[in-house]
């Protein structure tokens, strides 16, 4: 499902025009990104959590040059679904 399909479904379900729904969906995504960029997690009860995971430093290999490189520790965004979400998908 794409963002456009989400906008259409929400618009049809609520009767709100597509332009307004698209603005809300995009604003939601921007707020989540900004919050996570600051280092804060986002918790949505009954849906899931957008969390920041920390990857440890590790040694990798550049196979084209056959050289070992060090990949520094870094943060990545992740989504952890709520139990009710997981049960609905199962």
Backbone torsions as a table, in degrees:
resi	resn	phi	psi	omega
1	UNK	NA	135.5	-179.5
2	UNK	-97.7	170.5	177.7
3	UNK	-61.1	-38.9	179.7
4	UNK	-63.3	-39.6	178.5
5	UNK	-67.3	-36.7	176.1
6	UNK	-63.1	-44.6	179.6
7	UNK	-60.2	-45.0	-179.6
8	UNK	-62.8	-44.2	-179.0
9	UNK	-65.9	-41.8	178.2
10	UNK	-66.0	-41.2	178.8
11	UNK	-61.1	-44.5	179.4
12	UNK	-66.5	-37.6	-177.9
13	UNK	-73.4	-32.5	-174.3
14	UNK	-104.9	-19.4	-176.9
15	UNK	82.0	5.9	178.2
16	UNK	-84.5	143.6	-177.4
17	UNK	-64.6	152.0	-173.8
18	UNK	-60.5	-37.9	-179.4
19	UNK	-61.0	-42.2	179.7
20	UNK	-68.5	-40.9	179.1
21	UNK	-64.0	-41.8	179.6
22	UNK	-62.8	-39.9	177.5
23	UNK	-61.6	-42.1	-179.6
24	UNK	-66.3	-45.0	-179.4
25	UNK	-62.1	-44.8	179.8
26	UNK	-67.1	-37.6	177.0
27	UNK	-64.5	-40.0	177.3
28	UNK	-59.3	-46.7	-179.2
29	UNK	-63.9	-39.2	178.7
30	UNK	-65.6	-40.3	179.3
31	UNK	-64.7	-42.9	178.7
32	UNK	-63.0	-45.6	179.7
33	UNK	-62.3	-45.0	-178.8
34	UNK	-64.1	-41.2	-179.9
35	UNK	-63.9	-43.2	-179.4
36	UNK	-71.7	-32.1	177.3
37	UNK	-64.1	-31.0	177.1
38	UNK	-77.9	-12.1	-179.6
39	UNK	102.3	6.9	-179.9
40	UNK	-95.4	143.3	173.5
41	UNK	-86.5	157.6	179.3
42	UNK	-119.4	122.7	-177.3
43	UNK	-112.7	123.3	177.2
44	UNK	-119.1	102.4	-175.8
45	UNK	-57.1	130.3	179.2
46	UNK	84.8	-9.0	179.7
47	UNK	-115.6	-58.6	179.2
48	UNK	158.5	-171.5	-177.1
49	UNK	-128.7	135.8	170.5
50	UNK	-94.7	111.5	-173.2
51	UNK	-121.2	162.1	177.6
52	UNK	-105.4	122.9	176.5
53	UNK	-105.3	143.4	179.3
54	UNK	-103.6	124.7	176.2
55	UNK	-94.2	133.9	-179.8
56	UNK	-74.5	160.5	175.5
57	UNK	-65.6	140.7	179.6
58	UNK	-147.3	165.8	178.8
59	UNK	-100.6	126.9	177.1
60	UNK	-116.2	-176.2	-178.5
61	UNK	-138.3	130.4	171.7
62	UNK	-87.2	102.1	-172.1
63	UNK	-71.6	-24.3	179.5
64	UNK	-70.6	-31.6	179.4
65	UNK	-107.5	-3.7	-179.4
66	UNK	54.7	50.0	-177.9
67	UNK	-126.7	137.4	174.9
68	UNK	-79.7	135.3	177.3
69	UNK	-127.1	154.6	177.5
70	UNK	-100.1	124.1	176.6
71	UNK	-96.2	116.7	-175.6
72	UNK	-69.0	161.6	175.3
73	UNK	-62.2	141.6	-178.7
74	UNK	-154.2	163.6	179.4
75	UNK	-101.0	145.3	175.2
76	UNK	-133.0	147.1	175.8
77	UNK	-79.1	148.7	178.6
78	UNK	-146.7	158.1	176.7
79	UNK	-119.2	130.1	176.8
80	UNK	-118.0	110.5	-177.6
81	UNK	-70.4	151.4	176.3
82	UNK	-72.6	161.2	-179.2
83	UNK	-59.8	-40.0	-179.8
84	UNK	-65.5	-35.8	176.8
85	UNK	-64.3	-48.9	-178.8
86	UNK	-61.6	-41.7	-179.9
87	UNK	-65.8	-35.6	178.7
88	UNK	-67.3	-35.4	-179.9
89	UNK	-74.5	-35.9	-179.9
90	UNK	-62.9	NA	NA
